[in-house]
Amino acid sequence: MGQPAASPVSVASLALRGTLIDCVADPFFVPEAEAVRYFADGLLVIENGHIAALGHFADLHSTYVHLPLVDYSGHLITPGFIDTHIHYPQTGMMAAYGEQLLEWLNQYTFPTERQFQDPTHARQVADVFLDELLKNGTTTALVFAAVFPESVDALFEAALARNLRMISGKVLMDCNAPDYLRDTAQTGYDQSKALIEKWHGKGRLRYAVTPRFAGTSTEAQLKAAAKLLDEFPDVYLHTHLSENINEVAWIRELFPQYDGYLDVYDQTGLVRERSVFAHGVQLTDEEFRRLAQAKATISFCPTSNLFLGSGLFRIEQAKSADHPVKVGLGTDVGAGTSFSMLQTTNEAYKVAQLRGQKLSAFKALFLATLGGAQALCLEDTIGSFNPGNEADCVVLNPQATPLLALRNQATLGDDMATLADTLFSLLMMGDDRAVAATYVLGQRVQTGHTA
């Protein structure tokens, strides 16, 4: 269990043939024909781990005939998936039965996270966690560690060995949690600062200042977190917001001096452009407007919102033309029930349906790729196949299982309607078995499942 997956020790130069599809704009606001780029028989050219060119195979192949060619004809090739909210210490406690948020934390989560003071245990779980991400085509994630610095070291060491673009941070919790998981405002600040100086910007790693949520941090700790953001302007803020009705009411009791949950973060200096707030299920209209004004991000986590009974995220409100908020998708393992971004889009579609909305295949793909990159302020680096971007991508087999093969008997086709239909079937019926290969900086790092 402690052995890492195949580690890309160097970046690669090669060409991938297949049906290329990526987003170049937000299809929630731009017609899909303008937001989506695709080549039915395409060539993705990768040089030194970065996208060098893309286009029709017939147009490009002769120019790049010197590069090794990997033929994925009949498969979809998309940018690697981006998970904007997940907890790696909770990998081993997925599917813990029967509670809503606050009870679930006390009964299952806190005892599990206690184990991550042990570096050996933390590294074993980090290896499994990253292997699962790669097996599911996820190449970038914004990750909660535990309160212990050892948990951050373990994840970053494992991610560095795989050349992954990962963002994580030590959890800050100085109240309303078991004694064995508490830090203080000062120790949390000191440990976070040391971890930022050690890891932020090393390889493809980035740091996120990570108060668990307002209920487990004092005002002093939240302000100390804001101090770190001031001192290191390019790190992230990663926390939870308005997930559950009882949680929202509890935050109002804890912080009566503030005007609601978001205002606690706002008045302590944490609502910023690089701030990512998980869930946002119970947000008010005014809170949506404030997040839009601040250019902050919501991570939409449908599988965990349904599993814990938290509610239905109002994606139509987040994507309002009047005050749009950046939105990415999060699996939120371990309240989330799958590492698969395909399964996550499946549940996101159902949440939208229950709210009388439609989440098209291309909108779902956007949220899992370019939308996630924009949510993390990384759209100039990952999330699309724009030349110069890092070559993280996933190869999807539309006939990976007997049911998918029955569903997708025809060829992929060369028109958007046919492509949308095939993509939608993968988003609804696919899982890790549909991932034929995952590439990190142009290096194949996970075999996946082939049909």
Stockholm file with secondary structure:
# STOCKHOLM 1.0

chainA/1-451         MGQPAASPVSVASLALRGTLIDCVADPFFVPEAEAVRYFADGLLVIENGHIAALGHFADLHSTYVHLPLVDYSGHLITPGFIDTHIHYPQTGMMAAYGEQLLEWLNQYTFPTERQFQDPTHARQVADVFLDELLKNGTTTALVFAAVFPESVDALFEAALARNLRMISGKVLMDCNAPDYLRDTAQTGYDQSKALIEKWHGKGRLRYAVTPRFAGTSTEAQLKAAAKLLDEFPDVYLHTHLSENINEVAWIRELFPQYDGYLDVYDQTGLVRERSVFAHGVQLTDEEFRRLAQAKATISFCPTSNLFLGSGLFRIEQAKSADHPVKVGLGTDVGAGTSFSMLQTTNEAYKVAQLRGQKLSAFKALFLATLGGAQALCLEDTIGSFNPGNEADCVVLNPQATPLLALRNQATLGDDMATLADTLFSLLMMGDDRAVAATYVLGQRVQTGHTA
#=GR chainA/1-451 SS CCSCCCCCCSCCCEEEEEEEEEESSCTTTSCHHHHEEEEEEEEEEEETTEEEEEEEHHHHTTTTTTSCEEEEEEEEEEECEEEEEEEGGGGGGTTCCSCCHHHHIIIIIHHHHGGGGSHHHHHHHHHHHHHHHHHTTEEEEEEECCSSHHHHHHHHHHHHHTTCEEEEECEECCSSSCGGGCCCHHHHHHHHHHHHHHHTTSTTCEEEEEECCGGGSCHHHHHHHHHHHHHSTTSEEEEEESCSHHHHHHHHHHCTTSSSHHHHHHHTTCCSTTEEEEECTTCCHHHHHHHHHHTCEEEECHHHHHHTTCCCCCHHHHTCSSSCCEEEECCCTTTSSCSCHHHHHHHHHHHHHHTTCCCCHHHHHHHHTHHHHHHTTCTTTSSSCCTTSBCCEEEECTTSSHHHHHHTCSCCCSSHHHHHHHHHHHHHHCCGGGEEEEEETTEEEECCCCC
#=GC SS_cons         CCSCCCCCCSCCCEEEEEEEEEESSCTTTSCHHHHEEEEEEEEEEEETTEEEEEEEHHHHTTTTTTSCEEEEEEEEEEECEEEEEEEGGGGGGTTCCSCCHHHHIIIIIHHHHGGGGSHHHHHHHHHHHHHHHHHTTEEEEEEECCSSHHHHHHHHHHHHHTTCEEEEECEECCSSSCGGGCCCHHHHHHHHHHHHHHHTTSTTCEEEEEECCGGGSCHHHHHHHHHHHHHSTTSEEEEEESCSHHHHHHHHHHCTTSSSHHHHHHHTTCCSTTEEEEECTTCCHHHHHHHHHHTCEEEECHHHHHHTTCCCCCHHHHTCSSSCCEEEECCCTTTSSCSCHHHHHHHHHHHHHHTTCCCCHHHHHHHHTHHHHHHTTCTTTSSSCCTTSBCCEEEECTTSSHHHHHHTCSCCCSSHHHHHHHHHHHHHHCCGGGEEEEEETTEEEECCCCC
//
